[in-house]
Amino acid sequence: MYKAWGSLMPADSIPAIAEESIELTIFSAGSFQFGIESSQVRGSRLMPESDLLQIETILAIKEQTAELHRQTLIIKHPDGDYELSVSSPLQLCTLPASAIYPLPVAVT
């Protein structure tokens, strides 16, 4: 038992210090999953324009996946938003910051 806030409390009832977390928009490219910090995503829409740049091209992923649908992912940028074609579905999730691995410099 630990003394906390002036009373005796069992150790497992002491509030844990929250680890920093990041909200991500997750998408698949080939057999990989990637995430973009959700604060950098302006939005998405179904049925992308056929001439949009595909995320697989940017990431140099050559393998093809059996995909039925694609979405337009709109990324914020100071010089103007970027629209990219990504596989559906997009997923939103929150991960601890310690679980995030940045892309290599060659990709960024």
C-alpha positions as CSV (number, residue, x, y, z in Angstrom):
1,M,0.0,0.0,0.0
2,Y,1.1,3.5,-0.7
3,K,0.0,6.8,0.9
4,A,-1.4,9.0,-1.8
5,W,-3.6,12.1,-1.4
6,G,-3.7,11.8,2.3
7,S,-5.2,8.3,2.4
8,L,-4.0,4.7,2.1
9,M,-4.5,3.2,-1.3
10,P,-3.5,-0.1,-2.9
11,A,-0.6,0.3,-5.4
12,D,-2.8,-0.8,-8.3
13,S,-5.3,1.9,-7.7
14,I,-2.9,4.8,-8.0
15,P,-3.5,6.6,-11.4
16,A,-0.8,5.8,-13.9
17,I,1.0,8.7,-15.6
18,A,-0.3,8.7,-19.1
19,E,2.3,8.1,-21.8
20,E,2.2,10.6,-24.7
21,S,0.2,9.3,-27.6
22,I,-0.3,10.2,-31.2
23,E,-3.5,10.0,-33.2
24,L,-2.9,8.4,-36.7
25,T,-4.7,7.9,-39.9
26,I,-3.7,4.4,-41.1
27,F,-3.7,3.1,-44.6
28,S,-2.3,0.1,-46.4
29,A,0.3,0.1,-49.3
30,G,1.2,-3.2,-50.6
31,S,1.5,-5.6,-47.7
32,F,2.6,-2.7,-45.3
33,Q,0.6,-0.4,-43.1
34,F,1.6,3.3,-42.8
35,G,0.3,6.1,-40.6
36,I,0.1,9.8,-41.0
37,E,-0.4,12.0,-37.9
38,S,-4.1,12.8,-38.1
39,S,-3.5,16.5,-37.4
40,Q,-1.8,16.6,-40.8
41,V,-4.9,15.1,-42.6
42,R,-7.4,17.6,-43.9
43,G,-9.9,14.9,-44.9
44,S,-10.7,12.1,-47.3
45,R,-13.3,11.2,-49.8
46,L,-14.3,8.1,-51.8
47,M,-13.8,7.6,-55.5
48,P,-10.5,9.5,-56.1
49,E,-9.7,11.1,-59.3
50,S,-8.1,8.6,-61.7
51,D,-5.1,10.8,-62.3
52,L,-4.1,11.2,-58.6
53,L,-0.6,10.1,-57.5
54,Q,-0.8,6.8,-55.7
55,I,0.9,6.5,-52.3
56,E,2.5,3.3,-53.5
57,T,4.4,5.3,-56.1
58,I,5.7,7.8,-53.5
59,L,6.8,4.9,-51.2
60,A,8.3,2.9,-54.1
61,I,6.2,-0.1,-53.3
62,K,6.0,-2.3,-56.4
63,E,3.9,-5.2,-55.1
64,Q,0.3,-5.1,-56.1
65,T,-2.5,-5.8,-53.7
66,A,-6.0,-7.0,-54.4
67,E,-7.9,-3.8,-53.8
68,L,-11.4,-3.1,-54.6
69,H,-11.6,0.6,-53.6
70,R,-9.4,3.6,-53.2
71,Q,-9.8,6.9,-51.4
72,T,-8.4,10.3,-51.8
73,L,-6.4,11.3,-48.7
74,I,-6.0,15.1,-48.4
75,I,-2.8,16.0,-46.6
76,K,-2.2,19.6,-45.3
77,H,0.8,21.5,-46.5
78,P,1.8,25.2,-46.2
79,D,2.1,25.5,-50.0
80,G,-1.3,23.9,-50.6
81,D,-3.0,20.6,-49.8
82,Y,-1.8,17.3,-51.4
83,E,-4.3,14.8,-52.7
84,L,-3.1,11.2,-52.8
85,S,-4.8,7.9,-53.8
86,V,-4.7,5.3,-51.0
87,S,-6.3,1.9,-50.5
88,S,-9.6,1.8,-48.6
89,P,-10.4,1.6,-45.8
90,L,-8.6,4.3,-43.8
91,Q,-8.5,3.7,-40.1
92,L,-8.1,6.1,-37.2
93,C,-6.2,5.0,-34.1
94,T,-4.2,6.3,-31.2
95,L,-0.8,4.8,-30.4
96,P,1.7,5.4,-27.7
97,A,4.5,7.6,-29.0
98,S,7.1,4.9,-28.1
99,A,5.4,2.6,-30.7
100,I,6.0,5.0,-33.6
101,Y,9.0,4.5,-36.0
102,P,9.7,7.3,-38.5
103,L,10.3,6.7,-42.1
104,P,13.9,6.7,-43.4
105,V,15.2,10.0,-44.6
106,A,15.1,8.7,-48.2
107,V,11.4,8.5,-48.1
108,T,10.6,11.7,-46.3
